[in-house]
Amino acid sequence: MRIARLEAENARLRADKVKVETERDILRKAAKHFAGETNW
């Protein structure tokens, strides 16, 4: 049962990673928009 629990946690963490990366990209685009074009 421990492996199943770890696999479920791994899937949740992967989903969280995608969400965080998407939010980061949105914030990066917003920062570029409001600050003018930067070389990020």
C-alpha positions as CSV (number, residue, x, y, z in Angstrom):
1,M,0.0,0.0,0.0
2,R,2.9,2.3,0.6
3,I,3.8,2.3,-3.1
4,A,0.3,3.3,-4.1
5,R,0.3,6.2,-1.7
6,L,3.6,7.4,-3.0
7,E,2.4,7.1,-6.6
8,A,-0.7,9.2,-5.7
9,E,1.5,11.8,-4.0
10,N,3.8,11.8,-7.0
11,A,0.9,12.4,-9.4
12,R,-0.4,15.3,-7.1
13,L,3.1,16.9,-7.0
14,R,3.5,16.7,-10.8
15,A,0.1,18.4,-11.2
16,D,1.1,21.1,-8.7
17,K,4.3,21.6,-10.6
18,V,2.4,22.2,-13.8
19,K,0.1,24.7,-12.1
20,V,3.0,26.6,-10.5
21,E,4.9,26.7,-13.8
22,T,1.8,28.0,-15.6
23,E,1.3,30.7,-12.9
24,R,4.9,31.7,-13.1
25,D,4.7,32.1,-16.9
26,I,1.6,34.2,-16.6
27,L,3.3,36.4,-14.0
28,R,6.4,36.7,-16.1
29,K,4.3,37.9,-19.1
30,A,2.4,40.3,-16.9
31,A,5.7,41.7,-15.5
32,K,7.0,42.2,-19.1
33,H,3.8,43.9,-20.1
34,F,3.7,46.4,-17.2
35,A,7.5,47.0,-17.1
36,G,8.0,47.2,-20.8
37,E,10.0,44.6,-22.7
38,T,12.8,43.1,-20.6
39,N,15.3,40.4,-21.3
40,W,13.9,37.7,-18.8
